[in-house]
Amino acid sequence: MKLCVALDLPTIKENLELAKELKEFDIWLKVGFRSYIRDGKKIIDELKSINPNFKIFLDLKLYDIPNTMADASEEIAKMGVKMFNIHASSGKVAMREVMKRLESYENRPLVLAVTALTSFDEEGFREVYEKDINQKATQFAKNSFEAGLDGVVCSGFESKAIKENTSKEFITLTPGIRPFGEDASDQKRVADIAKAQNEMVDFIVVGRPVYKSNNPKEVVEKILKNL
């Protein structure tokens, strides 16, 4: 299991200071909507200058018509990030188009599909998708697997079922992890490290428990010792 720290702080300065504090660790860093819209490619380049070995997950959750998603995926691949995501609900045609467009890239990034956002509870999810979370998340994962993607973004409660319905090698990444039972805040389906391990999760994303701590380095060390 690998640790990915979410850089969701209010300014690029704060995000870069956090990255500097964590530069000695072999971890992934997640750059999401807020940071990328505010800072653009600059934050990717700055993070690489702090530690060229940082592996960057660009969390933009692409969702558009197939050609537009494929165009955007090519631009992301040119940035040198190691992983990015799209929405599984964009459909198999769009997902296949993305993967086809990336075939020519020798070291293409990993591509994951978002199944069900971890902010959804069962009632809210049904309002949108008219099925329960476990059933639909597994179906989205199977579609992503068949479309040739590398894995999916899911909660810690769906990972094992997804692997059983696809492949043990099919990557599962779980956001909103509260490693030691911290407050869930706006997340609904959160897991701790033990649950993620039991569900065979490949990547855990930890944000607030790290960057809201008075000693982020200590928290990361503690997480890594428990992986």
Protein Blocks (a to p, Z undefined) as FASTA:
>chain_A
ZZddddfbfbfklmmmmmmmmmmpccdddddfklmmmnmmmlmmmmmmmommbccdddeh
paddfklmmmmmmmmmmnopabdcddfknojklmmmmmmmmmmpmbacdddddfbdfkbc
fklmmmmnopafklmmmmmmmmmmmnopabdcddfklmmmmmmmmcfklccddehiafko
pafkjafbdcdfklmmmnopabdcdfklmmmpcblmlmmmmmmmmZZ
